[in-house]
């Protein structure tokens, strides 16, 4: 849990060599990252298609790191158990993707996983006001979902700050995660706004030095932003 001051770094596998995912997750673990995010896309909720549960399951035993499934899919309910069975300890659904969000989040917890809810850039924090006490994680998207390597939307920082103060005001143990365009140039700002969990893809897989160097640099910049 990262609701205290310490930053958590989550690696998106989206920019990895998709022909070598087993090796990629081991590289991420060696780099000292805290968790792995699987960007699941169905070609309907977002204009892209990525991994199914069998791909995630195939990588499960390669590492000890926790897996989170970021479900960028329409109507996630029918397949919720598949992501948990594949080895994801956290399942994140989009508030915009299910008609009965409160029930969907309860179903994730009933399956024994931690429940997360994600907000697209245009979706207000108010959309999750009545379920914030039903989740373990709130993911604020800082890009429009569907692809890695997009530019960070700094306009999301007021939403992140509002989420931080609402979580703190209500004394909730909810991790506040951000995802999209997170890298050395943006991580301190989003940490200052109140994020504690930072999902990065491109900035981890490419840039100066090793992935370990890049992860350590971002973690230090996030800690500075939090302080
Ligand atoms: C968007 C994806 C990306 C990915 C990270 O749908 O969710 O945000 O995780 O991509 P980068 O870090 O390359 O922006």
Boltz pocket constraint, residues with backbone or C-beta under 6 A from the ligand:
constraints:
  - pocket:
      binder: B
      contacts: [[A, 12], [A, 14], [A, 15], [A, 37], [A, 39], [A, 70], [A, 72], [A, 143], [A, 144], [A, 145], [A, 146], [A, 147], [A, 148], [A, 149], [A, 150], [A, 179], [A, 180], [A, 181], [A, 182], [A, 199], [A, 200], [A, 201], [A, 202], [A, 203]]
      max_distance: 6.0
